[in-house]
Amino acid sequence: MNYRVPQPVPQVILDDVRGAQKMLSGVSRVTPMEGSRHLSALTGSPVHFKCENLQRTGSFKLRGAYVRIAGLRPEQRAAGVVAASAGNHAQGVALASSLLGVRSTVFMPVGAPLPKVAATQEYGADVRLHGQVVDETFLAAQEYADRTGAVFIHPFDHRDIIAGQGTVGLEILEQCPEVRTILVGIGGGGLAAGVAVAVKALRPDVRVIGVQAAGAAAYPPSLRAGHPVSIDDPNTMADGIKVGRPGDIPFRIIGELLDDVRTVSEDALSSALLLCLERAKLVVEPAGCSTVAALLAEPELYGSGPVVAVLSGGNVDPLLLQRILRHGMAAAGRYLSLRLRVADRPGALAGLLVVLSAVDANVLDVSHVRTDPMLGLTEVEVELHLETKGPEHCAEVARTLHGAGYKVMG
């Protein structure tokens, strides 16, 4: 990385992470490491997934939340804790609090997915829906903390949170000692900072690379400026890393220890989610597969040795998953949408379908337009949605239609 932050690194050190690991023994799972043959062939190096999507509550967030709450003084525990989250941190705080016998209140946005709300409640939290966006939810949680004395559990900007998340890095080094590169998603930066603290202390030769969604990439401009910078209206399907401003503590660590921060597109995220589901048989949320998206987008950057990609979470709303899979199929060339003009006479559509059948294109949807003033008197426009086998098959379908005399409009 070309940018270095002048501020001193805060006191989050290897001993903190090792202490967190002892504290989490018997609480968090040592999640498995799974190989990816497809990505290994693509990059030219062995690629492994660190499957935090299989962690308790479905993400790494339990680690930091438990360490933070376990470190509270008795009088703080008695006052209870409060958090704000759209999903993963909410569930981590709820379960950690229940395990430690601490009362928890969790504020979630009004539009939070119902499965995440239900899971947070089932883990024992008092869930309160407030605000349309997470910023409003954060404000409500902080006001509640001020009013009641409950301890606000920040999702990433606290040294105990960072130490807890850093245990992921210790496990990676134990499970894959030959690792040369670790990819980790960045939202506020707690996970990336914790992994960097652990890994760089033990193996400074290992590259640690952060990944952000391009539509919510606050770290690149912040690193250039030398201090956390807010971005307006972060926009990405990866809600787990949809954070408009880096945390102060993680920012200093990331600026000092990370080797690079890459950004990935929405198409890359949806393609990565599809790959995890189809090839690895793993359900991973968009934020959780940002590291896979980075490998897909620029595989040539990771050919210098074994790579570990952290799959940080698997909590995805089924309705969102359905939409993302459609997007991923389209990005991978597995869907083809086109418009063409045919004669407005009996049998014309049947003839078109025969041509498509000959090239093994599966028709998902057909619609007719007869009222467009650009159409000729004896023409009809047909819009088709096809299931295809990839980009080469899409090109074959288009060539076949042209060859059969059809006028493809788009």
C-alpha positions as CSV (number, residue, x, y, z in Angstrom):
1,M,0.0,0.0,0.0
2,N,1.3,3.5,-0.8
3,Y,-0.4,5.3,2.0
4,R,0.8,5.3,5.6
5,V,-1.0,6.9,8.5
6,P,1.2,9.1,10.7
7,Q,-0.8,8.4,13.9
8,P,0.7,5.8,16.3
9,V,-1.0,2.4,16.2
10,P,-3.3,2.0,19.2
11,Q,-2.6,-0.6,21.8
12,V,-4.2,-3.6,20.2
13,I,-1.4,-6.2,20.2
14,L,-0.9,-9.9,19.7
15,D,-1.3,-10.6,23.4
16,D,-4.8,-9.0,23.3
17,V,-5.7,-11.4,20.5
18,R,-4.3,-14.4,22.3
19,G,-6.2,-13.4,25.4
20,A,-9.4,-13.2,23.3
21,Q,-8.7,-16.6,21.9
22,K,-8.6,-18.1,25.4
23,M,-11.7,-16.3,26.4
24,L,-13.6,-17.7,23.3
25,S,-12.5,-21.3,23.9
26,G,-15.7,-23.3,24.0
27,V,-17.8,-20.3,22.9
28,S,-17.0,-19.6,19.2
29,R,-16.3,-22.3,16.7
30,V,-13.0,-22.9,15.1
31,T,-14.5,-22.7,11.7
32,P,-13.3,-25.0,8.9
33,M,-11.0,-24.2,6.0
34,E,-12.2,-25.4,2.6
35,G,-10.3,-25.5,-0.7
36,S,-11.5,-24.1,-4.0
37,R,-10.4,-26.0,-7.0
38,H,-11.9,-23.5,-9.4
39,L,-10.2,-20.4,-7.9
40,S,-7.0,-22.4,-7.5
41,A,-6.9,-23.0,-11.2
42,L,-7.9,-19.4,-11.9
43,T,-5.1,-17.8,-9.8
44,G,-2.4,-20.5,-10.2
45,S,-2.1,-20.8,-6.4
46,P,-4.0,-22.9,-3.8
47,V,-7.0,-21.0,-2.6
48,H,-8.8,-21.8,0.7
49,F,-12.0,-20.4,2.2
50,K,-12.0,-19.6,6.0
51,C,-15.7,-20.3,6.6
52,E,-16.9,-17.8,9.1
53,N,-20.3,-18.1,7.5
54,L,-20.4,-21.4,9.5
55,Q,-19.7,-19.6,12.8
56,R,-22.4,-19.5,15.5
57,T,-24.9,-16.8,14.6
58,G,-23.7,-17.1,11.0
59,S,-20.8,-14.6,11.1
60,F,-17.5,-13.7,12.9
61,K,-19.3,-11.0,14.9
62,L,-19.9,-13.3,17.9
63,R,-16.1,-13.3,18.6
64,G,-15.7,-9.5,19.1
65,A,-19.1,-9.1,20.8
66,Y,-18.4,-11.8,23.4
67,V,-14.9,-10.5,24.2
68,R,-16.3,-6.9,24.6
69,I,-19.2,-7.9,26.9
70,A,-17.1,-10.4,28.9
71,G,-14.7,-7.6,29.7
72,L,-17.3,-5.3,31.3
73,R,-17.2,-4.6,35.0
74,P,-20.0,-6.1,37.2
75,E,-21.8,-2.7,37.5
76,Q,-21.7,-2.3,33.7
77,R,-23.1,-5.8,33.1
78,A,-25.8,-5.0,35.6
79,A,-26.8,-1.9,33.5
80,G,-27.1,-4.1,30.4
81,V,-25.8,-3.5,26.8
82,V,-27.3,-1.9,23.7
83,A,-26.3,-2.2,20.1
84,A,-27.4,-1.0,16.7
85,S,-27.1,-3.3,13.6
86,A,-28.9,-4.4,10.5
87,G,-28.1,-8.1,11.2
88,N,-24.8,-9.8,12.0
89,H,-23.6,-7.6,14.9
90,A,-27.1,-7.7,16.3
91,Q,-27.1,-11.5,16.5
92,G,-23.5,-11.6,17.9
93,V,-24.4,-9.2,20.7
94,A,-27.7,-11.0,21.4
95,L,-26.0,-14.4,21.8
96,A,-23.0,-13.2,23.6
97,S,-25.2,-11.4,26.1
98,S,-27.3,-14.4,26.7
99,L,-24.3,-16.6,27.2
100,L,-22.9,-14.1,29.8
101,G,-26.2,-13.5,31.5
102,V,-26.4,-9.8,30.5
103,R,-29.6,-8.0,29.4
104,S,-29.3,-6.8,25.8
105,T,-31.3,-4.3,23.7
106,V,-30.7,-4.2,20.0
107,F,-31.9,-1.4,17.7
108,M,-32.5,-2.5,14.1
109,P,-33.7,-0.5,11.0
110,V,-37.4,-0.7,10.3
111,G,-36.6,-2.5,7.0
112,A,-34.3,-5.1,8.5
113,P,-34.9,-8.6,7.0
114,L,-37.4,-10.5,9.1
115,P,-35.2,-13.6,9.5
116,K,-32.5,-11.4,11.0
117,V,-34.9,-9.7,13.4
118,A,-36.4,-13.1,14.4
119,A,-32.9,-14.6,15.0
120,T,-31.8,-11.7,17.1
121,Q,-34.9,-12.1,19.3
122,E,-34.4,-15.8,19.6
123,Y,-30.9,-15.2,20.9
124,G,-32.5,-13.3,23.7
125,A,-32.3,-9.6,22.8
126,D,-35.0,-7.0,23.2
127,V,-35.3,-5.8,19.6
128,R,-36.5,-2.3,18.8
129,L,-37.1,-1.2,15.2
130,H,-36.1,2.4,14.6
131,G,-35.0,4.4,11.6
132,Q,-34.9,3.8,7.9
133,V,-31.1,3.7,7.6
134,V,-28.5,2.3,10.0
135,D,-27.2,5.8,10.9
136,E,-30.6,6.6,12.4
137,T,-30.6,3.3,14.2
138,F,-27.1,4.1,15.6
139,L,-28.3,7.4,16.9
140,A,-31.3,5.8,18.6
141,A,-29.1,3.2,20.3
142,Q,-26.6,5.8,21.5
143,E,-29.5,8.0,22.9
144,Y,-30.8,4.9,24.7
145,A,-27.4,4.2,26.2
146,D,-27.2,7.8,27.4
147,R,-30.7,7.7,28.9
148,T,-30.5,4.3,30.6
149,G,-26.8,3.8,31.4
150,A,-26.6,0.7,29.2
151,V,-23.2,0.1,27.6
152,F,-23.1,0.8,23.9
153,I,-21.4,-2.1,22.1
154,H,-19.9,-0.6,18.9
155,P,-19.7,-3.0,16.0
156,F,-16.0,-2.3,15.1
157,D,-14.5,0.7,16.8
158,H,-13.3,-0.8,20.1
159,R,-10.1,-2.6,21.0
160,D,-11.9,-5.6,22.6
161,I,-14.0,-6.0,19.4
162,I,-10.8,-5.9,17.3
163,A,-9.0,-8.4,19.5
164,G,-11.9,-10.8,19.3
165,Q,-12.1,-10.6,15.5
166,G,-8.3,-11.1,15.4
167,T,-8.8,-14.7,16.5
168,V,-9.8,-15.4,12.9
169,G,-6.2,-14.6,12.0
170,L,-4.7,-16.9,14.6
171,E,-6.9,-19.7,13.3
172,I,-5.8,-19.1,9.7
173,L,-2.2,-19.4,10.6
174,E,-2.8,-22.6,12.5
175,Q,-4.9,-24.2,9.8
176,C,-2.9,-23.0,6.8
177,P,0.7,-22.3,8.0
178,E,2.0,-22.0,4.4
179,V,-0.4,-19.1,3.6
180,R,1.1,-16.2,1.6
181,T,-2.0,-13.9,1.2
182,I,-5.1,-13.3,3.3
183,L,-8.1,-11.5,1.8
184,V,-10.6,-10.0,4.3
185,G,-13.6,-7.8,3.7
186,I,-13.7,-4.3,5.2
187,G,-16.8,-2.4,6.4
188,G,-15.8,-0.3,9.5
189,G,-12.6,-2.3,9.7
190,G,-12.8,-4.3,12.9
191,L,-12.2,-7.7,11.3
192,A,-9.4,-6.6,8.9
193,A,-7.7,-4.7,11.8
194,G,-7.8,-7.7,14.1
195,V,-6.6,-10.2,11.5
196,A,-3.8,-7.8,10.6
197,V,-2.7,-7.4,14.2
198,A,-2.5,-11.2,14.7
199,V,-1.0,-12.1,11.4
200,K,1.6,-9.4,11.0
201,A,2.9,-10.0,14.5
202,L,3.5,-13.7,13.8
203,R,4.1,-13.7,10.0
204,P,5.1,-10.3,8.7
205,D,5.8,-11.9,5.3
206,V,2.1,-12.7,4.8
207,R,0.2,-10.2,2.7
208,V,-3.1,-9.0,4.3
209,I,-5.4,-7.4,1.7
210,G,-8.7,-5.7,2.5
211,V,-11.7,-5.7,0.1
212,Q,-14.5,-3.2,-0.1
213,A,-17.5,-2.9,-2.3
214,A,-16.9,-0.1,-4.8
215,G,-20.2,1.6,-3.9
216,A,-19.2,1.8,-0.2
217,A,-15.5,2.2,-0.3
218,A,-14.6,4.7,2.4
219,Y,-11.1,3.4,3.1
220,P,-9.3,4.4,-0.2
221,P,-10.1,8.1,0.2
222,S,-9.5,8.0,3.9
223,L,-6.1,6.4,3.5
224,R,-5.2,9.1,0.9
225,A,-6.3,11.8,3.3
226,G,-4.5,10.3,6.3
227,H,-7.7,10.3,8.4
228,P,-11.2,8.8,8.3
229,V,-13.3,10.3,5.6
230,S,-17.1,9.9,5.3
231,I,-18.6,9.1,2.0
232,D,-22.1,10.2,1.1
233,D,-24.8,7.6,0.5
234,P,-22.9,4.3,0.4
235,N,-24.7,2.0,-2.0
236,T,-24.1,-1.8,-2.3
237,M,-25.9,-5.1,-2.0
238,A,-23.3,-6.1,0.6
239,D,-25.0,-4.6,3.6
240,G,-22.5,-6.2,6.0
241,I,-19.8,-3.9,4.7
242,K,-22.0,-0.9,3.8
243,V,-20.3,1.5,6.2
244,G,-19.8,5.2,5.3
245,R,-16.9,6.0,7.6
246,P,-14.0,3.9,8.9
247,G,-13.7,3.4,12.6
248,D,-11.0,5.5,14.2
249,I,-9.1,2.6,15.9
250,P,-9.4,0.1,12.9
251,F,-8.4,2.9,10.5
252,R,-5.0,3.5,12.3
253,I,-4.3,-0.3,12.3
254,I,-5.3,-0.8,8.7
255,G,-3.2,2.2,7.5
256,E,-0.2,0.8,9.3
257,L,-0.5,-2.9,8.7
258,L,-2.5,-3.8,5.7
259,D,-0.7,-4.3,2.4
260,D,-3.5,-3.1,0.1
261,V,-7.2,-2.3,-0.1
262,R,-9.0,-3.4,-3.3
263,T,-12.6,-2.6,-4.4
264,V,-15.1,-4.9,-6.2
265,S,-18.1,-4.2,-8.3
266,E,-21.7,-5.4,-7.7
267,D,-21.4,-7.7,-10.7
268,A,-18.3,-9.3,-9.1
269,L,-20.1,-9.7,-5.8
270,S,-23.1,-11.4,-7.3
271,S,-20.9,-13.7,-9.4
272,A,-18.9,-14.6,-6.3
273,L,-22.0,-15.5,-4.3
274,L,-23.1,-17.7,-7.2
275,L,-19.7,-19.4,-7.3
276,C,-19.8,-20.1,-3.5
277,L,-23.2,-21.6,-3.8
278,E,-22.7,-23.7,-7.0
279,R,-19.1,-24.7,-6.6
280,A,-18.4,-24.7,-2.8
281,K,-22.0,-25.5,-1.7
282,L,-21.7,-22.7,0.8
283,V,-24.4,-20.0,1.5
284,V,-22.5,-16.8,1.8
285,E,-23.9,-13.3,2.1
286,P,-22.7,-10.6,-0.4
287,A,-20.4,-9.0,2.2
288,G,-19.0,-12.4,3.1
289,C,-18.0,-13.2,-0.4
290,S,-16.3,-9.9,-1.2
291,T,-13.0,-11.6,-0.9
292,V,-14.1,-14.2,-3.6
293,A,-15.1,-11.3,-5.8
294,A,-11.6,-9.9,-5.5
295,L,-10.1,-13.2,-6.6
296,L,-12.5,-13.4,-9.6
297,A,-11.9,-9.8,-10.7
298,E,-8.1,-9.8,-10.6
299,P,-6.9,-13.4,-10.3
300,E,-3.4,-12.5,-11.6
301,L,-2.6,-10.6,-8.4
302,Y,-2.7,-13.7,-6.2
303,G,-0.4,-16.2,-7.9
304,S,2.5,-15.9,-5.5
305,G,1.4,-18.7,-3.1
306,P,-1.5,-20.1,-1.0
307,V,-4.4,-17.7,-0.6
308,V,-7.0,-17.7,2.2
309,A,-10.2,-15.8,1.6
310,V,-12.3,-15.1,4.7
311,L,-16.0,-15.8,4.1
312,S,-17.1,-13.5,6.9
313,G,-20.8,-14.3,7.0
314,G,-23.8,-16.3,5.7
315,N,-26.8,-14.4,6.9
316,V,-28.6,-13.5,3.7
317,D,-32.4,-12.8,3.4
318,P,-33.9,-15.4,1.1
319,L,-35.7,-12.7,-1.0
320,L,-32.4,-10.8,-1.4
321,L,-30.7,-14.1,-2.2
322,Q,-33.2,-14.7,-5.0
323,R,-32.5,-11.3,-6.6
324,I,-28.8,-11.6,-6.2
325,L,-28.7,-15.0,-7.8
326,R,-30.6,-13.6,-10.8
327,H,-28.1,-10.8,-11.0
328,G,-25.2,-13.3,-10.7
329,M,-26.6,-15.5,-13.4
330,A,-26.9,-12.5,-15.7
331,A,-23.3,-11.3,-14.9
332,A,-22.0,-14.9,-15.6
333,G,-23.7,-15.0,-19.0
334,R,-26.3,-17.5,-17.8
335,Y,-29.3,-15.3,-18.6
336,L,-29.8,-13.5,-21.9
337,S,-32.5,-10.8,-22.4
338,L,-33.1,-9.5,-25.9
339,R,-35.7,-7.8,-28.1
340,L,-36.4,-8.6,-31.7
341,R,-39.1,-7.9,-34.4
342,V,-41.1,-10.6,-36.1
343,A,-44.0,-10.6,-38.5
344,D,-47.4,-10.2,-36.8
345,R,-48.9,-13.3,-38.2
346,P,-49.9,-16.8,-36.9
347,G,-47.0,-19.1,-36.4
348,A,-44.3,-16.4,-36.3
349,L,-43.6,-16.9,-32.6
350,A,-43.6,-20.7,-33.0
351,G,-41.0,-20.3,-35.7
352,L,-38.8,-18.2,-33.4
353,L,-39.1,-20.8,-30.6
354,V,-38.0,-23.5,-33.0
355,V,-34.8,-21.6,-33.8
356,L,-34.1,-21.0,-30.1
357,S,-34.7,-24.7,-29.4
358,A,-32.2,-25.7,-32.0
359,V,-29.4,-23.8,-30.1
360,D,-30.6,-25.2,-26.7
361,A,-31.7,-21.9,-25.3
362,N,-34.3,-22.3,-22.6
363,V,-37.1,-19.6,-22.8
364,L,-38.0,-18.3,-19.3
365,D,-40.4,-15.5,-20.3
366,V,-41.9,-14.0,-23.5
367,S,-43.8,-10.7,-23.9
368,H,-45.2,-9.0,-27.0
369,V,-45.4,-5.2,-27.8
370,R,-47.7,-4.2,-30.6
371,T,-48.4,-0.5,-29.7
372,D,-44.9,1.0,-30.2
373,P,-45.2,3.8,-32.9
374,M,-41.7,2.7,-34.2
375,L,-43.2,-0.7,-35.3
376,G,-44.3,-1.3,-38.8
377,L,-47.9,-2.1,-39.5
378,T,-47.3,-5.9,-39.8
379,E,-44.6,-6.1,-37.1
380,V,-44.6,-7.1,-33.4
381,E,-41.7,-6.7,-31.0
382,V,-40.9,-9.7,-28.9
383,E,-39.0,-9.5,-25.6
384,L,-37.3,-12.8,-24.6
385,H,-35.6,-13.8,-21.4
386,L,-33.5,-16.9,-21.9
387,E,-31.5,-19.3,-19.7
388,T,-28.1,-19.9,-21.4
389,K,-24.9,-21.7,-20.6
390,G,-22.4,-18.8,-20.5
391,P,-21.1,-15.9,-22.6
392,E,-20.1,-18.2,-25.6
393,H,-23.6,-19.7,-25.7
394,C,-25.1,-16.2,-25.6
395,A,-23.0,-15.2,-28.6
396,E,-24.1,-18.4,-30.4
397,V,-27.8,-17.6,-29.8
398,A,-27.3,-14.1,-31.2
399,R,-25.5,-15.3,-34.3
400,T,-28.2,-17.9,-34.9
401,L,-31.0,-15.4,-34.7
402,H,-29.2,-13.1,-37.1
403,G,-28.5,-15.9,-39.4
404,A,-32.2,-16.9,-39.4
405,G,-33.1,-13.3,-40.5
406,Y,-34.4,-11.9,-37.2
407,K,-33.7,-8.3,-36.4
408,V,-32.3,-8.2,-32.9
409,M,-32.9,-4.8,-31.4
410,G,-31.1,-5.2,-28.1
